[in-house]
């Protein structure tokens, strides 16, 4: 089929630095020029354009008995062929009720009206086994240290306080934990090399927990900020730019060290 367009003359306010070309979208048209006259831009006289919309033969066109060329010739001549009639809607059986459209603003809750029905149709069951103990912070040393910015939370000694806290969680059915280390400042560096030390705080803690509770699910936090002397989660260049690729290289080595120690899931925890 073909469509016919007319480029009508138009007046456009002058724009600074406008190069007096006719633009279609963001591309300059090569077959038209506009002349700047004072503060307006005027288009040349009207021209006719024939634009082919599709090369595909349409079924409706075949029903009218016209080819592509015949349709295009008819459009150019101003005799646009009529579209085929819309087929009538199939009739319903006699006596079919007329039902109006129901604008439902909310989902019907007929399957939730009683505990028995809810138990039959519910798709999700939550239990303590689905939970992860997230705020589990550990440090080098034996004594637990309170965290001033987080009332009720402690940095747990990795040999005693941590084991006791994990035991309490398991007693109530929570068998998954995430480990967050507090590394001594003396072990921090601009490149965070302590993150992949096989004898570092996190690998030692993982091995200790797995020896005590073999079925415990351990998540680790793959991040450089606990090990960086700059406090960033990446290697910082001297001009303050984070070096992304070099940081990813260090994080990969950290993830491998944690997995080798026995971690079940290595991930950036947020």
C-alpha positions as CSV (number, residue, x, y, z in Angstrom):
1,X,0.0,0.0,0.0
2,X,1.0,3.6,-0.3
3,X,0.2,6.8,1.6
4,X,0.2,10.4,0.4
5,X,1.6,13.3,2.4
6,X,1.7,17.0,1.6
7,X,4.4,19.3,3.0
8,X,2.4,22.4,3.9
9,X,4.2,25.8,4.2
10,X,5.0,26.8,7.7
11,X,6.4,29.8,9.6
12,X,8.9,28.9,12.4
13,X,10.4,31.5,14.7
14,X,14.1,32.1,14.1
15,X,16.5,30.0,16.2
16,X,20.0,31.2,17.0
17,X,22.7,29.2,15.0
18,X,19.9,27.4,13.0
19,X,21.5,26.4,9.7
20,X,18.3,26.9,7.6
21,X,17.9,23.2,6.7
22,X,14.7,21.2,6.9
23,X,15.1,18.5,9.7
24,X,13.2,15.3,10.0
25,X,13.7,14.1,13.5
26,X,17.5,14.7,14.1
27,X,18.5,14.1,10.5
28,X,18.8,16.8,7.9
29,X,16.7,16.2,4.8
30,X,18.7,16.2,1.6
31,X,15.9,17.0,-0.8
32,X,14.6,20.2,0.8
33,X,16.0,23.6,1.5
34,X,14.5,26.3,3.7
35,X,15.2,30.0,3.1
36,X,15.6,32.3,6.1
37,X,13.7,35.6,5.6
38,X,14.0,38.0,8.5
39,X,12.8,36.1,11.6
40,X,10.9,33.4,9.9
41,X,11.7,30.2,8.0
42,X,9.4,29.5,5.0
43,X,9.0,26.2,3.2
44,X,9.1,25.9,-0.6
45,X,5.8,25.3,-2.6
46,X,3.8,22.2,-1.9
47,X,5.1,18.9,-3.2
48,X,3.6,15.5,-3.2
49,X,5.4,12.5,-1.6
50,X,4.4,8.9,-2.1
51,X,5.6,6.7,0.7
52,X,5.4,2.9,0.5
53,X,4.3,1.6,3.8
54,X,4.7,-2.1,3.2
55,X,5.9,-4.6,0.5
56,X,3.7,-7.4,2.0
57,X,0.6,-8.4,0.2
58,X,-2.3,-8.1,2.5
59,X,-5.2,-10.5,2.5
60,X,-7.7,-7.7,2.5
61,X,-6.1,-6.4,-0.6
62,X,-6.6,-9.7,-2.3
63,X,-10.2,-9.8,-1.4
64,X,-10.7,-6.4,-3.1
65,X,-9.0,-7.8,-6.2
66,X,-6.3,-5.2,-6.4
67,X,-2.5,-5.6,-6.6
68,X,0.1,-3.4,-4.9
69,X,0.6,-1.4,-8.1
70,X,-3.1,-0.9,-8.6
71,X,-3.6,0.4,-5.1
72,X,-0.6,2.8,-5.4
73,X,-2.0,4.1,-8.7
74,X,-5.4,4.6,-7.2
75,X,-3.9,6.5,-4.2
76,X,-1.9,8.8,-6.6
77,X,-5.0,9.4,-8.6
78,X,-6.9,10.4,-5.4
79,X,-9.2,7.3,-5.6
80,X,-8.4,5.6,-2.3
81,X,-9.9,2.1,-2.3
82,X,-12.5,1.4,0.4
83,X,-11.6,-0.9,3.2
84,X,-13.4,-4.3,3.2
85,X,-16.5,-4.3,5.4
86,X,-16.2,-5.4,9.0
87,X,-17.6,-8.9,9.5
88,X,-20.7,-9.0,11.8
89,X,-20.3,-10.2,15.3
90,X,-21.4,-13.8,15.7
91,X,-24.8,-14.0,17.3
92,X,-25.4,-15.6,20.7
93,X,-28.0,-18.2,21.3
94,X,-31.5,-16.9,22.0
95,X,-32.1,-16.2,25.7
96,X,-28.5,-15.3,26.4
97,X,-28.5,-12.7,29.3
98,X,-26.9,-9.4,28.7
99,X,-24.1,-9.1,31.3
100,X,-22.6,-5.7,32.0
101,X,-18.8,-5.3,32.4
102,X,-17.7,-5.6,36.0
103,X,-15.1,-3.1,37.0
104,X,-13.3,-5.0,39.7
105,X,-11.2,-2.6,41.8
106,X,-9.6,-5.4,43.8
107,X,-9.1,-9.1,43.6
108,X,-11.9,-11.3,45.1
109,X,-10.9,-12.9,48.3
110,X,-13.3,-15.8,48.3
111,X,-10.4,-18.2,48.8
112,X,-9.2,-16.5,51.9
113,X,-12.4,-16.3,54.0
114,X,-11.6,-19.2,56.3
115,X,-8.5,-20.9,57.7
116,X,-9.4,-24.1,56.0
117,X,-9.5,-22.5,52.5
118,X,-6.4,-20.5,53.1
119,X,-4.5,-23.7,54.1
120,X,-5.7,-25.3,50.9
121,X,-4.7,-22.5,48.5
122,X,-1.7,-20.8,50.1
123,X,1.5,-20.9,48.1
124,X,4.1,-19.7,50.6
125,X,4.9,-21.1,54.0
126,X,7.3,-19.2,56.2
127,X,9.2,-20.8,59.1
128,X,12.4,-19.9,61.0
129,X,14.3,-22.1,58.6
130,X,13.6,-19.5,55.9
131,X,15.2,-16.7,57.9
132,X,18.9,-15.6,57.9
133,X,20.5,-14.1,61.0
134,X,21.8,-10.9,59.4
135,X,23.4,-8.8,62.1
136,X,26.1,-11.2,63.1
137,X,29.3,-9.2,63.7
138,X,32.5,-10.8,64.9
139,X,36.0,-9.6,65.8
140,X,39.3,-10.8,66.9
141,X,39.5,-11.4,70.6
142,X,37.4,-13.1,73.3
143,X,35.2,-10.4,74.7
144,X,32.0,-9.0,73.1
145,X,32.1,-5.3,72.4
146,X,28.8,-3.2,72.2
147,X,28.3,-1.2,69.0
148,X,27.4,2.4,70.1
149,X,25.5,3.2,66.9
150,X,23.5,0.0,67.0
151,X,21.9,-0.4,70.5
152,X,21.6,-4.1,71.4
153,X,24.2,-5.3,68.9
154,X,27.7,-6.5,69.7
155,X,30.9,-7.3,68.0
156,X,31.2,-10.9,69.1
157,X,34.4,-12.7,70.0
158,X,34.9,-15.2,67.2
159,X,35.7,-18.1,69.6
160,X,33.0,-17.7,72.2
161,X,30.4,-15.0,71.8
162,X,29.9,-15.9,68.2
163,X,29.4,-19.6,68.9
164,X,26.9,-18.9,71.7
165,X,24.9,-16.5,69.4
166,X,24.7,-19.1,66.6
167,X,23.6,-21.7,69.1
168,X,20.7,-19.5,70.3
169,X,19.6,-18.9,66.7
170,X,19.6,-22.6,66.0
171,X,17.6,-23.3,69.1
172,X,14.7,-21.3,67.6
173,X,15.1,-22.8,64.1
174,X,17.2,-20.2,62.4
175,X,20.1,-22.1,60.7
176,X,21.5,-19.5,58.3
177,X,23.9,-16.7,59.3
178,X,25.8,-13.9,57.6
179,X,29.3,-13.0,58.8
180,X,30.5,-9.4,59.1
181,X,34.1,-9.0,60.3
182,X,35.8,-6.2,62.3
183,X,39.3,-6.3,61.1
184,X,42.1,-4.7,63.2
185,X,43.4,-1.4,61.6
186,X,46.9,-2.8,61.5
187,X,45.7,-5.4,58.9
188,X,44.1,-2.9,56.6
189,X,45.7,-1.6,53.4
190,X,44.8,0.5,50.4
191,X,44.4,-2.7,48.3
192,X,42.6,-4.8,51.0
193,X,44.8,-7.8,50.6
194,X,43.7,-9.2,54.0
195,X,40.3,-9.9,52.4
196,X,41.7,-13.1,50.7
197,X,44.1,-14.2,53.5
198,X,43.3,-17.9,54.0
199,X,44.1,-17.5,57.7
200,X,42.2,-14.3,58.0
201,X,39.3,-13.7,60.5
202,X,36.5,-14.8,58.1
203,X,38.1,-18.1,56.8
204,X,39.0,-19.1,60.4
205,X,35.5,-18.3,61.6
206,X,33.9,-20.3,58.8
207,X,36.1,-23.4,59.6
208,X,35.3,-23.0,63.3
209,X,31.5,-22.9,62.7
210,X,31.5,-25.7,60.2
211,X,33.5,-27.9,62.7
212,X,30.9,-27.2,65.4
213,X,27.7,-27.1,63.2
214,X,28.3,-29.0,59.9
215,X,24.8,-28.3,58.7
216,X,24.9,-24.5,59.4
217,X,24.4,-22.4,56.2
218,X,27.0,-19.6,56.2
219,X,26.7,-16.5,54.0
220,X,29.7,-14.2,53.6
221,X,30.0,-10.6,52.6
222,X,32.2,-10.1,49.5
223,X,33.4,-6.5,50.0
224,X,36.7,-4.6,50.5
225,X,35.6,-1.9,52.9
226,X,36.3,-3.9,56.1
227,X,39.9,-4.4,54.9
228,X,40.6,-1.1,53.2
229,X,42.6,1.6,55.0
230,X,40.6,4.2,52.9
231,X,37.3,2.9,54.1
232,X,36.0,2.5,50.6
233,X,34.6,-0.7,49.0
234,X,37.2,-0.4,46.3
235,X,40.8,0.5,45.5
236,X,41.1,4.3,45.4
237,X,43.5,6.0,43.0
238,X,45.6,9.0,44.2
239,X,43.2,11.3,42.4
240,X,40.2,9.9,44.3
241,X,38.9,7.7,41.4
242,X,37.7,4.1,42.3
243,X,39.6,1.6,40.2
244,X,36.7,-0.7,39.2
245,X,38.5,-3.6,37.3
246,X,41.3,-3.9,39.9
247,X,38.7,-3.9,42.7
248,X,36.7,-6.7,41.0
249,X,40.0,-8.7,40.7
250,X,40.5,-8.4,44.5
251,X,36.8,-9.3,45.2
252,X,37.1,-12.5,43.1
253,X,40.1,-13.6,45.1
254,X,38.2,-12.9,48.3
255,X,35.2,-14.9,47.2
256,X,37.4,-17.9,46.3
257,X,39.1,-17.7,49.7
258,X,35.7,-17.7,51.5
259,X,34.4,-20.6,49.4
260,X,37.5,-22.7,50.0
261,X,37.1,-22.1,53.8
262,X,33.6,-23.7,53.5
263,X,31.1,-20.8,53.0
264,X,27.8,-21.9,51.4
265,X,27.0,-18.6,49.8
266,X,29.4,-15.8,48.8
267,X,27.6,-12.6,48.0
268,X,27.6,-8.8,48.4
269,X,25.1,-8.4,51.3
270,X,23.1,-5.2,51.6
